[in-house]
């Protein structure tokens, strides 16, 4: 069942970002008392009463600054198009404005369910303005104060009224997505794997605008293959459709177990390729690099290109590298065995006795440096999670863990156990129970 999407829209400085952060439970959106600070849509998966949904924050639509606002208006329209429910936030303190009417007109065209949240209701004059907003012509109006929690429960109950409680994943098939910059050959790779023309392939960058799921059968097993739109560098994403594509690509990464980052061998490694790999790593996904269009390379060996890749992607040396040509299908057979290996590794579990022996040996071989006469001591280590594998260390003082020693411990774990293709998470907790 698809996760519903909720968009927060409104004119500038009505409190969208404050409400966004409150619903998500953390500081994500930039909050400033300057109209137009949130220029980009920001999205986050969150839950309320065990109901999962995506939340999109949008820039404020300001009719008085159309040159700057055309971009924001398009972004808001895309967010509305993507959303199942729109929360239209208005400023109770200032009352109904011309800008609110412009936002209303955009929402009326969308034919989406709209909840009007009348914010800043804690201000003395705001209560007198509530009934003015009924002129907007929507069905649901909820007075709130993002800062003081007034009306928050009523608002969230209304938003999630028809959402279903989160259920365990029924579909246990491995899901992997193909991600990368536009025009690196992602759609061609999908077609080569599926052996059929399921995705429109074009030489024009950005042809694939949406994420598409396909079922791939390999060795009598079924896999879900997610093709995504090309991910452009944020500073270069001016066209509204491209922003929409980035949003869909991030959602695809969230839904996947493994991400295949496609590099264009003809163009070489670009800085944004690193950012795209970073998206996958931040979300704890398995990672494989595919160097596509290898048939166009004549002056470099596979070994030399892999050496270059390792130098450029030093933060992901654990990820396997596959060189192939999706167009000619040369070496295409080398990809799925890597996917299967990474699929095993992201769910690999190590016995507590084995991991403790490895860490004890590593500790004795290379004692951590002392700091102000104190030295880190590791008492006990155990694996506490999978997908990605997570290891928890009980120590005397987690504040003594230096990042270089943490990297040393991760390397020792990788030397002892095959975690090719998966990030691993190290967590340190004080033995006395202090988190």
Buried (B, 14 or more C-beta within 10 A) or exposed (E): EEBBBBBBBBBBBBBBBBBBBBBBEEEBBBBEEEBBBBBBBBBBBBBBEEBBBBBBBBBBBBBEBEEEBEBBBBBBBBBBEBBBBBBBBBBBBBBBBEBBEBBBEBBEEBEBBBBBBBBBBBBEEBEEBBEBBEEBEBEBBBBBBBEEEBBBEEBBEBBBEEBEEBEEEEEEEBBBBBBBBBBBBBBBBBBBBBEEEBBEBEEEEBBBBEBBEBEBEBEEEEBBBBBBBBBBEEEEBEEBEBBBBBBBBBBBBBBBBBBBBBBBBBEBBBEBBBEBBBBBBEBBBBBBBBBBBBBEBEEBEBEEBBEBBBEBBEEBEBBBBBBBBBBEBBBBEEBBEBBBBBBBBBBBEBEEEEBBEBBEEBBEEEEBEEEEEEEBBBEBBBBEBEBBBBBBBBBBBBEBBEEEBBEBBBEBBBEBBEBBBBBBBBEBBBBEEEE
